[in-house]
Amino acid sequence: MALEDGEKPGSTLVVVRKPKDCIILLLRVVAFLATLSATLVMALNKETKTLVVATVGTTQVKATLTAKFQHNPANVYFVVANAMASFHNLLMIIVHLCGGKFKDKGLRLVMMAILDMMTVALASSGDGAATFMAQLGKNGNSHARWNKICDKFGKFCDHGGGALIASYIGLLLLVVITVLSIIKLLKTK
């Protein structure tokens, strides 16, 4: 093939095909489900425990403590970022299904690629913030005297970890969708 095009022998020609619309739609649906499940799991994450906080003589002093996602601003940001990513994917699915009705296809593809990149940045920052707080909850920070909480609130930390896994899967799919959207944009002429 290289000799037919007048190129030097030994050079390779990389052919990038235009992604099929059904592949992008399928990836978008799975990314929507992943980010939506991450949003719901973290938003409904709550655990209540009764712990012994002190012992006076032989009497134990107990306190009932509740761990909620609202107690941590990073987790609230995680929920909001994933909800916005879910909404973006749902909106793009609707645009994809009803896209034939729009007159200017080039502008639509450009806007979709830009919005996809913005959604990747938003979801990535939410994942990073929640991952940092998960690490802090699991290990604590002895220098700042922040105690770990996952040894006391195991179910809360397990649900948070599950939400993080679902969100990272959604983020990976969003990156793939963004790359495919840009390829589709470049191949449209």
N, C-alpha and C positions, 0 to 999 in steps of 0.2 A: 504494500500500500504506500510505503514511503517513497518508492521509486516512481510510482505512477504520478504523484503530486510534485515531482521535481525536487524532492528533498534529498539530503545526503543519506547514503546507506547507513543503517545502524540507529538512526533517529526514530523515535516512536511518536505516534500520533495518538493523543488521548481523546477519545470520543465521549462526550458527556451528553447523555440523552435527556430530553425533557421529561421530568417526572410526570407520571400519570396522575390525573386528578383523584382517582379512587384511592390511591396510596396515601396522598396527603390527607384526604378526608378521613380515612381509617386511622391514621396516626393522630389526627386532631381529635377524633372521638375518644381514643384511648388516653390521650393527654388530658382531655376534659374530665374523664372518669377518674384519672389518677389525682389531678389537682383537687377535684371536688371531694374525693374520699379523704385526702389529706386535710382539707378544710373541715370536713364534718368530724373526723376522728379527733383532731386537736380541739375544735370548738366544744365538743361534748366531753372532753377529758376532765375528769374530776374524781378525786378520791378523798375519803374522810377516814381518819384514824384517831383512836384514843391512845395517847402515849403517856408514859410516866415521865413527868418533867422534874420531879424532885421527891426526896424521901425525908420526911420529918419524923425522927424517931423510928417507929416501925410503921408509920402511916405513909402510904404513897399518895403523892399529889398528882392527879391525872388531868390532862387537858385534851380536849377534842380539837384536832387541827384538820383543816381542809386544804388540799392542794388543787388549785384551779388554774386553767391556762390564763385567766384574766389577771392573776397575781404577777405575771411577768410580761413586761412590755414587748420583749422580743417574741414571745409566743403570740401575743395579740397581733403584732406586725406580720408574723408568719401566716396567721389565719386570714388577715386582710389581703396580703399579697397573693395567697393561693386562691382566695375567693375572686379576686380581680383576674387572675390567670384563667380560672374556670369560666368566668363571664366572657373574657376575650375569646376563648376557644368556642364557646357556645355561639357567640356573635359571628365568628368566622365560619362556623359550620352553617349557620343560617345564610350568610352571604354566599357561601360556596353553593348551597342548594338552590338559592334564588339568584345566583350571579348572572344568569343569562339575560335577566331583565335590565341589567345596567348597560348603558350605552358605551361608556369609555372603559374598556377592559384594561388598558395600560395603566391608567390612574389607580384602578382598583388593585392591581397587582403590586404597584409601588406602595400604596397605603398598607396593604396586608403585610408586606415585607417589613416595613418600618414598625408597624404595630407589633409584629412578631418579635422583632429585636427588643423593643421596649418591654414586652412581657417577659422575655428571657431575663433581662436585667432585673426586673421587679421580683420574679420568682427566685432568682439566684440570691438576691440580697436577703429575702425572707428566709430562705433555706440556710444561709450562712449565719444569720442571727439566731435562729432556733437551734442550729447545730452547736453553736458556742454555748448557749444556755444548757443544752442537754449534756454537754461535756462537763460543764460546771456543776450541774445537778448530780452527775454520776460520780465525779471525783472530788468536787469541792475545790477550795483554794486555801491552802494552809497559810500562805503569806498574808492574805486579807482576812483570815479567820472566818471564811465562809464554809460552813459545813455542807457535806453532801447530803442530798435528800432521797436519793434513789434507794438507799438501804431501808428507808422507812416507808416510802410511797412507791413501791415496786410497780403496781398496776398503772399508776400515773405515768411513770417513766417508760414503761413498755408501750403504752398507747402513744406517747409522744414519739418514741422511736419508730413505731409503725407509720405514724403520720409523716415523719421525716423520710422514710423509705419511699412511701407513695409519692411524696412531693419531688424527691430526686428523680424518680422514674418519669414523672411528668415534666420535670426540667430537661431531662435528657431528650425526651420526645419533642419538646418545644425547640431545642437546638436543632434537631434533625429537620423539623418542619421549617424552621427559619432557613436552613441551608437549601432545602428543596424549593422554598418560595423564591429565594434569590436566583437559583438555577433556572427556575421557570420564568422569572422575570427577564433574565439575560437571554433566554432562548426564544422569547416572544418577539417576533419581528414582523 
